[in-house]
């Protein structure tokens, strides 16, 4: 062959450029991309696990006392976030989600903050203790209670047998 | 008249200078990826320069370490005045996971004012292009105010 790579040269001449025409043609992030945090405050149970596992210290919370209870605002500062998704992995109620939105460009710090406010209700009033306590507490606590009773019941029986 | 022509042409081609203030190299690689043929920021006029004296936009990566602090401040001081400081990634904004280390004296806004911050660890090249476009707009604003 007198002309090496002639086929390659011709195909390259008539093929599209490899440059992504980004700002003019928007581009979506690949699936499961970890971008901007989305917080669902209505699902949050205030366990603070996200704050404990956050390596960058990006998550904080503050509370305001009201008549109904404590209004808690959870704050995610994306400028300190590693986007490791530990917070959403450890969230028991899936209240934290990492979306595919990667356009996190800001002139001010407040543009990089994701916030959500939820109400932590006060416990039911004291005078009628047994009923509201049972209603307020979820099922696992109710299940856990009978077990120690059974053990207690079993222990004296053992003692009697001995 | 010449001044106007120069100003217009400068607005179309802001030059970048990149400072590594103790970065883990993730953001540096992404910034270089922006200048490769795949993303090609040079078609939008951005050009990487080797000298801070030629730069309009300063891109800083990394939490400011004790070793790099003096050099970062000195290098940014050498950039001629209508300049825009862009922080790339979470580190210069807040030190990120390096916060509290004995060798980290950041974040960057202890020493200079940050104009544009690009969040992400590391940011996607598209996000960096967004950030640089915003930085170019800020630069235009600053030139007009001057």
Interface residues (C-beta under 8 A of the other chain):
Chain A: X17 X18 X19 X20 X22 X23 X27 X29 X33 X35 X55 X56 X57 X58 X77 X78 X79 X80 X81 X82 X83 X102 X103 X104 X105 X106 X107 X109 X112
Chain B: X37 X38 X39 X40 X43 X44 X90 X93 X94 X95 X96 X97 X99 X115 X116 X117 X118 X119 X120 X121 X123 X124 X125 X126 X127 X129 X130 X131 X133 X134 X138
